[in-house]
């Protein structure tokens, strides 16, 4: 096995990357390219499915070339991807009937509001997702309503549905496989967690044929082999996992209570809650983390859309800093936040509040407030939002955390990581290898095929760069969070306030 490699595809929201990983979890080669973000209207975000496919194929070939490897040197392929971005295409020709509607798209916000009373609580109970425009099913409904002849073609079996992972598998296998994984199915807003099948009642209401949906397989399942015409050889596709679950898996968080936190443009926090389906009512998402060997592992997930993006606003919008990294020394230059709190609800509040009418709020400003206080308040807000998630998760799962693993661009900010340890009263573990998401896809494929005999052997290669330990007194921690909570309530419902 040491002479073989895993090829992992990381298809994100703005770029596609192919990474070749060896048995010691080292990245031998990688290739990455961006693709176009299409915004035909202020509330719409789309991608060109063909561009995504061509970018993926090109990066796979480039990674092989840079590593000086042949297709036969690849033991298996693993896929991780942006979640909830939906597509529909002709079953025979593979031609998309419309652009991909991206998970950030808000075109269905009015429709969601109009049926909230009828369906909001019901779909949350069945799918584990608070009812919102992010639902993949709503994007497909829009296509069926607005693309001429689309619904009739789908009902006749000529048009099929899928998210990005399904599209890539379809293209890689030459149209032979139409399948998704349990982790990807569960983030789409149309999978019944209790019955472990597509939520047919919701499909019927939307007029979507369940027959057009992909088969749901294990995350370590068999997703076919690559069409020999692509690489000159058949390569098994044996891992397929949604990006945030891949980050959880890639950090080795395979035991109940394990937590990982990804800080990027937004922040995702995932907690492994084991093999029993939790009944969440606190505002966090309930998902299948992965299904391996026919057995589900579940996760609770919290998501804040503006965290790293708040630092970008500090740089580009407010122009208080020259580069994002300047926020760290600036925040550290003052002993406290000066009573200033920044709720970065520029696009509303997500988990656990789910308030689309909230807006960004800076409160507590005095004549003594400086840009250093604003920088500190911005970084603190990232941590307070993660604490919001954990408070909700504790209500749902009853689990207290003592340690969490982190990844993403912002984790290189030492001040931020120390404040996270202090405010959450937990160790914050920063790995040497920050590419947790793509490694999760690689590990899933490698474990499925025996490349790594066991999770313990695969994760034994994970190396820790630094551990941040809490040092803040409990009264200070509690006071800061109490004041943050007051600030949040001032931001909530802003668009609805007279």
Secondary structure, DSSP 8 states (H G I E B T S, - for coil): -TT-EEEEEEE-SSEEEEEEE-TTS-EEEEEEEE---B-SSTT--EE-HHHHHHHHHHHHHHHHHHHT--GGGEEEEEEEE-SS-EEEEETTT--BSS-EE-TT--TTHHHHHHHHHHHHHHHHHHHSS-S-TT-HHHHHHHHHHHSTTHHHHHHTTSEEEEEHHHHHHHHHTTT---EEEHHHHTTTT-EETTTTEE-HHHHHHHT--GGGS-EEE-TTS---B--HHHHSS--BEEEEEEHHHHHHHHTT--STT-EEEEESSSEEEEEEEETS-----SS-EEEEEEEETTEEEEEEEEEES-SHHHHHHHHHTS---SSTTHHHHHHHTSSS-TT-EEE--TT-B-TTT-BTT---EEE---TT--HHHHHHHHHHHHHHHHHHHHHHHHHHH----SEEEEESGGGG-HHHHHHHHHHHTSEEEEES---HHHHHHHHHHHHHTTSSSSHHHHHTT--EEEEE---S-HHHHHHHHHHHHHHHHHHTTGGG--
